[in-house]
Amino acid sequence: MAKSFTQFIIERGGNIHPLQFKTDSNGGLFNPSILNVGDELIINIRHCQYALLHTTSEWESRWGGLIYLNPETDITLTTTNWLGSWRRGLEGVKKIDTSVFDTTPLWEFVGLEDCRLTYWDDKLFLSGVRRDTETTGIGRMELSEIRNGKEVSRFRIPAPNGDSTYCEKNWMPVTDLPYHYVKWMDPVEVVKININGDTECVHIGEKVFNGKDMRGGSQVIPFGEHRICIVHETDYWRDMRGYKDAIYRHRIVVMDTDWNVIHRTEPFHFMGGRIEFCSGITQYRDKIWITFGYSDNSAYLLEVPIEVFKTICYEGINPLHKQSN
């Protein structure tokens, strides 16, 4: 039995590639996104100037913790995004220039976090959460058009139903349906944004995961007659000092064109880590390409043969965690 999703894929003819390059400061590369545009695989990779120390043991201790190791001169969690392409390796990676729209940050989480790539109306976009515009850390999804490595427009997306929530994040862009997102997975909630206007809820389904807190991960992409995405579920707790800790697991979810969930895999880890995050999936030729981050310190690209992926989607994955849905 494979011990991780990545091992499962490699044993069936897939490949794993670390996404590495030199940045202008120390810290981690993680949570990459990938998109096939005009037969080119475009990759965005998040960089943050901290290292994540995660206390672990052979058993899942609730007395461990997440510790952010920052430079002494910068205790913020500052994100920059780096854009490149994949051919037989990572090429042409450059930091995205956001200077036209940047303002003085008002909170400690700085920059556009966990971006997903999408291509709508012949424009390349990054879509992620920004939390540095108010002193309270209120978060909203933002949509930034990227042209020649530079941000040329930025739209802060209001939440639906009055824009009164505290933090919106992890909305999954629907790559074949411009300006639509899957906002929540259980129940499936689909919203449409009107650029420089409001956000409209266009679909709410029924709960299917029986209490699981299913949150966004990758983009939502077409796959045959269906749409697919990779989501994450979290097991949160507070340690004896009151600090937050968590374990992330993932599932592949298959939906029909009416947004009904028709299949979901068992929960899995990509590489056995407790903090992993998937923010990219795309189809390119005869493979599915998945990008994910590990422990906020490394980024990976996983090649999955298309027939293997079909088997996973419609027949299930090896049950790394046997539990009811």
N, C-alpha and C positions, 0 to 999 in steps of 0.2 A: 504494500500500500504506500502510495506517495505521501510524504510528510507535509507537502505544500503544493499549492496550485502550480507554481513555477516548475517544481520537479515533475509533477503530473504532465505538464506540457512538454518539457524537454524529453521525457521518456517516450513521447509520441511524435517526435520529429520537429519540435519547436526549438527556439533559440532565445537566449536572454542576453541583452547588451547593456552594460553600464553606460550612462550618459555623463561624461566627464569633460571638463574644460577648465581653463584658468580664468578666474574672475579677478576683479580689482580689489577684493577684500577677503578676509577669512570668513568662514561660516560654511553652511551646508547648501548643497544643491538638492532639491527634492520636488515632489508633486508636479511632474511634467505633464504636458498635454500634447496630443498629436492629432493631425488632421491631414487627410489627402485632398489636395487642391490641384487640379489639372495634372494629375499623375506625379505630383511632388508631395513628399511627406514633410510637412512643416511641424516643427517641435518648439514649444515654449517650455522653459524650465524656470522654476522659482528659485531665487537665491535669498537667503536670510543670513544675517551676520552673527548668528548664535550657533552653538552646538547643543543638541538635546541629550541630556543624560537621563536615561530611564532605568531606574533600579529594578532589576529582575531577579528571578530565581527559577529553580526547576519547577516550582509550582506557582500558580498565579496569586501572588501575595497582594493583599490589600493594604499592606504597610510599606510598599515601595513608594515611588513618586516620580513625577516629572520635574526635572531641574533644568532651567535654561541658563547656559553658560555664555554670558555676554562679554564683549570687550569692556574693560574698565571705563573707557571713555564714551560708551554708548550702551545704555541699558534698555533701549527700545528694541522692539522686534520689527526691524525694517526690511521690507521686501523690495527686491528689484526683479524684473523679468527679462529673460534672455531668449532671443529668437534665433533659430537656425533651421537646418534641413537635414534629412537623413537620406543618404544614398547607400553606400556601403559602410558608412560611419557618419558621425555628427560633423556637419560642415557649416562654415560661415556664421558661427554663433556670435551675436553682438547684443549688448544691453540695449533694451528699448528706450529711446529718448522720450521721456514724459515731461520735459521741462516746461512746455508751453502751458500745461494745465495744472502743474503742481503748485500747491500753496503750503504755507507753514503748517505742519501737522499739529493737531491739538490733542492727540492721544498717543499712547505708547505703541500701538500697533500701526505701523506706517506702511503705506503702499497698497497695491492691488494684489490681494492674496488668492492663491489657488485658482489661477485663471484656467478657463477652458477656451480652446480655440474653436471658432466657427466661421463660416463663410456664407454671408447672406447678401443678396443683391449685388454680387460681384465685389464685395468688400470683405477684407479680413478683419475679424474682431477678436479681442480678448474680453472675456467676461468673468469677473471675480467679485469678491467682496472688498469694500474699503471701509475702514473704521476710524480714520484719522481726521475726520472733518468736524467732529464735535468733542467737547471735553469729557463726555460721558461714554464714549466708545460706541455710540449707535452705529450699526452696520447696515449698509445697503449694497445690493448688487450694482455694479457699474458695467457699462458696455463701452469699450474703447476701440475705435477704428485704428488699425495700424497700417501705415503705408511707408514702404522703404525703411523699415526699422524705426519709425517715428510715430508717436501718438498724434493723430490729426483731429480727433474729436473724442469727447467724453460725455456720457450721459449717465447720470445717477438715477437708477430705476426706483420709482416709488413702489412700496408694497401695496398690494390690492386691498380693497375694503377700508380705505381711509388713511393708509400709510401711517398707522399708529403703533406698529410693532417695534421692538427694541433692536433686534439683530436679524437680518435676513442674510443667508449665505447658502452656498452649495446648490443653487439652482442649476439645473442641467439644460443647456441649450439644445433644442431639437434641430439637428443640422439640416434636415430637409423641409423645415417649416419655419420660414423667416420670422424672427422676433417672438418665437414661442419658447417657453421653458417648462420643464417638469419641475415644479416648485417643491412638492413633497411626493413621497412614494407610497405612503400608506396612511390614508387613501391617496391614490394618484390624483394630484392636483396640477392642472395645466393652466398657465397664464400666458397672455399675450401682452406685450408692451407696445405702447404707442410712443414713438420717439418724440421727446420733449412734451409728452402728455402723461396720461395715466396708465395704470396696469389693470388689465381686465382678466378676471377668472373665467375661463372658457370651459372647464371640465373639472368635476370632482367625482371620483369613483367611490367604491366601497372598500372598507378595510379587509385585507386578505392575509395579513401577517400575524394576526392574533397577539397584539401587544408589542411587537418588535418596533423599535424606533428606527425606521428606515430613512436614511438621508441620502442626498445626492452625491454623486461621484463623477463619473465620466460624462461626456455628452450623450444624448440619445440619438442613435443612428438608425437608418433603415437597414433591414436585414431580410432579404427575400420579401415575403408578404407581411412582415412584422417590423416592429422597432425593438431595439435592444439597448440596454445600458448596464453599467456596473454601479451598484450602490453600496453604501457601507452601513453597518449597524454598530452601535456603540454600547459598551458596558461601562458606565461612569460610576465613580464613587469618590469620596473624600477620605484622605488618610487621617491619622490621629491628630495632625496639626491643622486639618481643614483644607489641605491642598488637594486640587483635583488630580485624578489619575483616570486612565481609561484603557480599554482594549478595543481595537477596531477589527472587525471582520467584514468580509465582502460577499456579495451575491451577484450573479448575473440574472437580470430580469428580462423576460420576453413579454412584449405587449402586442395586441393586435392594433389595427388602425383606429379603433374606437377607444383605445387606452385601457382595455381590459387586460389584466395580468393573466397570461395563459401558462406561464412556467416561470419558476425561479429555482436556482440551484440551492444546494445546501450552503451554509456559510463557510467561508474558507479564508485562509491567510495566503498571501502571495509568496512570502519567504519565511514564514514562521515568526515574524515580528509582532510585537503588541501594538505598535503605532505604524500603520501603513496606510497609504491613501492613493486611490486611483482617480485621476482627473482627465484621462484621455483614452479614447478608443476610436479606431477607424478601420475601414476595409480598404485594402490595397492589393490589387491583383488577386492572387489565390491565398491570401492570408488576412487574418485579423491582427491588428497591431494595438497593443495595450501599453500604456505608460503608467507608472506608479512610483511613489516615493517610499523610502524605508527610513523610519525613525527620524524624520526631518534632516537626514544627513546624506542621503544618496538617492539617485534617480536611475530608473531602469526602463528599458524598452523590451517588451516581450512579443516575439513572433509566434503566432498560433496558426497552424495549418487550418484551412477553412473547414475541411471535413471533420477534424478534431473538434473545432468550435461548434459545429452543428450538433455533434454528438453530445457535447456538454449542455448546449442550450435545450435540447429536446429530449435527451435521455438521462440527464443528470450527471453530476460530477461525483467522484469518490467522496464518501461522507467523512470529511476530516473532523466534523463536529456533528455527531448524530443528535439531533434535537428536533422537536416538533415545530411546525410553522405556526 
